Amino acid sequence: MVNAESYRDGNKLVIIVNLDRELEGSSRISKSGKSIMVAKTTIRHENSLGERVTVAVNAYKKNE
């Protein structure tokens, strides 16, 4: 996980992203140059039926 935290609260998945940070490196800027990546993560949890649930988060902000 990059700039994102997650935890399970009962049957809910809580994802926390720090909106004041940006990712570092050359891959943080979109190919078009219009957006900057703030957070990126893939989270896997099992639901109450034992089924695997995958959540992918990519958070961007406008590149000024």
N, C-alpha and C positions, 0 to 999 in steps of 0.2 A: 504494500500500500504506500502511496505517495501522497502526503498531505491529507490523509483521510483516516478516520478511526471508525470502528464499528463495534457494536455489541448487541446482544440479544436481550430483550426485555420481555419475558413471557413469550408470546407468539409474535412479537414485533421485532424487526431489525432496525436499529437506530444507526444512522450514518452521520458522522460529524465531519464537516469540511471547514478548514480555516480559510475564509474568503479573502483575507488580507495577504496571503502568501501566493507566490507563483512557483511553478516548477523551475528547475534550473537546467541548463544545457540547451543544445540546439534543437532538440525535439519538442521544446515547449511552445514554439510558435507554429501555427497551422501552415499548411502548404500555401494557402492564399495570402498569408501574412495578416489577415484580418482579426485573428483571435490568438490569445495566449492561454495555455493550459494552466489551470489553477490546481486541479487534483485529478488523480487517476487511480482506480482500484478495481479489483475483482474480488467479490466476497462470496463464499460458499457456506451455506448452513443447511441443516436438515429441518424440515417442518415437523409438526406433531404427528404426521403419518409416516415419518421416516423417509420421505422423499427429499432428494437433494435439490436445493434451490440455489441458483447462481444469479448474482446481481453484479452488473458492470456499471461503473460510474466514471464519466469523463466530464469534468467541469471546466468551462472556458469563460473568459471575459474578453471584451472588445479590446483590441490592440489600438491604442491611440497614437 
